[in-house]
Amino acid sequence: MPVRCLFWRKLIILIDGRSSPVSQIDDIAIDPALPGLHFQCNVNACKGACCTMPGGRGAPVSDDEVAEIHAAFPVVRKHLSAKHLQVIEERGFVEGGAGDLVTTCVDGAACVFVTYEGDVARCSFEKAFLAGEIGWRKPLSCHLFPIRIDRGLHERIRFEYLQHCKPALEGGAAAGVPLAEFAGNALVRAYGASWYQRFLAYCRSRLEIESSGGR
């Protein structure tokens, strides 16, 4: 079987996850697919698809993050197109109600805070952050992607598959970059350094068990 086919067969098994138990760290349930996944963003291939997904809902934001958006906007507005600025003027930064807020979308797809470099969509907040212009990087949900947080009676982190992320999955596997490490800074931001170290240890132990044929 060709190497590429073997890779995708393994990925399907990981994402399906029915043969692996769900574990928890401090009451945070862990998607059993996470330990075995590799990931390395390739925006030249995906064109920033996670910032422009169709569906009419932008990036999830917490109530607290709305204040960060308001504080950063005077700095990042210079990166936004006239069309995006007009949408902000007409509809605001976010949509939804408390506890279910998302960034406003343009034409039912691109986040209103997207800036384009050629044909690649990038986050205007992150662009300003990396330039040292602001101290807030971007919404946590964007920083974590392709990991998502499901909040409910029991919080869970899970992998969200996006077709445009195929190059990132293949590139991560080729380079040996575990998803758990790729998303390390975001996971520390979400849950703290101590939790993240235990999560890394869990991922490594799961891989050791699976490589030895155990469960």
Phi, psi and omega in degrees: 000133180302152182302317181299319179295319178298320179300312184287330175295318178295319180298316179301318179296318180296314182293322180300312170066008186290338182270356183247141179285153175272126179253166180227147171231114184053047178068010174263114180286141184248123174302123182297347177284335190301315184300329186267359184269147174240152186201138175207108185306141176225082186293338177291336178268316185272343179064024180073037186299331181293342178268353187228024183296130177291158179140347175086358177240130180276204182286133175299137177227146177280164178302321181294329183288341178299321178295323178295320179297315180298320182291325184275338188303317180303334180276317187275347185301331180294342180272350188264149179286164178300324180296316180292322178295324178294319178298319178298317180296324184276325189237349178091180183284321187226163178227159180103184181251174180306131181085354180217047182269144175222156176292150178294145180253154174254123180055034176070016183219276188298137171301142184294344180263012177286139170238148185251135171244097190068236179258014181256125177277131179227160180278126180292328177296312181295323178300314179292323179297312182293337177275359179078019183271333178221162182259356180254127189284305181177172178305144181302321182299325178286319180297323182284332189309135016269019172270134178243150173255122172262120180254138180187215176299325177229122180287142182220141170253138185215163175272134175249116181278134175230128184308322181292348180271005177307314179299326180290322178292315180292318179294321178295320178294319181293323182271352180070038180256104179296144176303323180300329179272323178304319182266016186303309182299321180291321179291324175296318178299323183282318191233353180098160185293321181297314178299317182297320179296323176291325176296316177300316180298319177299313181300316181294321180293323178297318180295321178296317180296315181292325179291336178269002178087009181270186180234000000 
